[in-house]
Structures are given as C-alpha cells and as structure tokens.
Amino acid sequence: MRWTNLFRGFFESERVGGILLLFCTVISLLLANSAWGDGYTHFWHSRADLSFAGLNLNFSVEQWINDGLMTIFFLLVGLEIERELYA
C-alpha cells in the first residue's frame, strides 16, 4: 500500500475530524496547564497582522481564530445543512 493511499484513506474517514478535535483539545489543555502555560497564552495573544491593497487587518491569533475561521466553519455548517434539507 502506498503512502498516498494510506493518507487518502485516513482523511476520507468520518472519524478523523472527531479524533483530531479531541487530540488538539487534550494537547491545548496540557499546554495551558503546564510550565509552558505563559508561552501558550503569549502565542494566542501575539499579533498576526495582514496588509493587502491598503487594507490593514491588525488582530491577535486568538481573534483570527474566533472571528475568521469560526465564520468559515459556520458557513460550511450552514451549507451542509442546506444540502441535507434540499437533497
């Protein structure tokens, strides 16, 4: 079995999303409550600025996740619900 087939099979499984979410949650909890907790907190509050064609977006990493990626997540959830309702 080639690595690409193994990789593709892993990510086509529906359980992967749940397993990955659980794994990341456990790692985040361990990091936040360990000796590295200050660095972990500092990472989430560090600035990640984006400038494009005169538009300056100045947000922390935490704000990018909360506002940007969560918006995309809920858009995809809404599209999935719409697909299920009208399919």
C-alpha positions in Angstrom: 0.0 0.0 0.0 1.4 3.4 -1.0 1.6 6.3 1.4 -0.7 8.3 -0.7 -3.5 5.7 -0.4 -3.0 5.4 3.3 -3.1 9.2 3.7 -6.2 9.5 1.5 -7.9 6.7 3.3 -7.2 8.3 6.7 -8.7 11.7 5.7 -11.7 10.2 4.0 -12.8 8.6 7.2 -15.5 10.4 9.1 -14.0 9.7 12.4 -10.8 11.7 11.7 -12.4 15.1 12.4 -13.6 14.0 15.9 -10.3 12.3 16.7 -8.3 15.3 15.6 -10.5 17.7 17.6 -10.2 15.5 20.7 -6.4 15.3 20.3 -6.0 19.0 19.8 -8.2 19.7 22.9 -6.2 17.5 25.1 -2.9 19.0 23.9 -4.2 22.5 24.4 -5.3 21.7 28.0 -2.0 20.1 28.8 0.0 23.0 27.4 -2.2 25.7 29.1 -1.8 24.0 32.5 1.9 23.2 32.3 5.1 25.1 32.8 4.7 26.3 29.2 1.3 28.0 30.0 2.7 31.5 29.8 4.2 30.9 26.4 1.0 29.3 25.2 -1.0 32.3 26.3 1.5 34.7 24.8 1.2 32.8 21.5 -2.6 33.3 21.4 -2.3 37.0 22.2 0.5 37.7 19.7 -0.3 39.9 16.8 -0.8 38.5 13.3 -1.2 41.5 11.0 -2.3 41.3 7.4 -2.0 44.2 4.9 -3.5 43.9 1.5 -4.1 46.7 -1.1 -4.3 49.4 1.6 -6.4 47.3 4.0 -4.7 46.7 7.3 -6.1 43.9 9.5 -4.5 44.0 12.9 -5.7 41.1 15.1 -4.2 38.7 17.5 -4.0 35.0 16.7 -7.0 34.4 19.0 -9.1 36.9 17.2 -8.2 35.4 13.8 -9.4 32.0 15.0 -12.5 33.4 16.8 -13.7 35.8 14.1 -12.2 34.5 10.9 -12.0 30.7 11.0 -15.2 30.3 13.0 -17.1 32.3 10.4 -15.9 29.9 7.7 -16.8 27.0 9.9 -20.4 28.1 10.4 -20.7 29.0 6.8 -19.7 25.4 5.9 -22.1 24.0 8.5 -24.9 26.1 7.0 -24.1 24.9 3.5 -24.1 21.3 4.8 -27.5 21.7 6.5 -28.9 23.3 3.3 -27.5 20.4 1.2 -29.2 17.9 3.5 -32.5 19.7 3.5 -32.8 20.1 -0.2 -31.1 16.9 -1.4 
